[in-house]
Amino acid sequence: LDTLLAAVEGYLSSRANFLSDTYLTRACEVIGRTLPALIEQPDDLRVRMSACMAGLLTALGLTTSKAGVGAALSYAINGSFMVPKSWVASIMLPHVMELYSGVAAEKLSTVARCLGEESGDAAPVEAAGRAVEAVRRTLGQLGLPTRLRDFDLELDDMVEVAGTARNFDLMNYLPRAISTEDLYELIKSAF
């Protein structure tokens, strides 16, 4: 799910281009195909190789694009409180997708399709919501933490985290401008 966050954020980035979109949508497709198998057969070598391929595709896509707000918050929380970055990224993923569902609905509807969500004739915003729900279902199926408070963090400490994250270079390539206050509100929604 950490890889999926990176792929989605790179795909939504203002630096995204044809090349990065090609790699990152393919990464999302591979993740969408691989996640159910990972849930049922986590030790299957072929499934792990597919997950690694998704990671490689994401890394290639991010060479010309940028990760975003979820990655910045994951790094800041990990650096301040030693909570594993991948766990924070998993928690932040659906919240980041919701944050951008209004400004990047078309791209998020593509992510929904890549994750195997049927959108039919649904409006892009509705299809984007299906992508968010798919991620939430996966978090539940994996039994992963879904709230930042699950790590014994204090909400008051997150003000400084929001400031730290806002200073990362990643924050300069978001689909829309985000202030430190917006970051804090995003953290609160994930708390």
Disulfide bonds with the S-S distance in Angstrom:
none
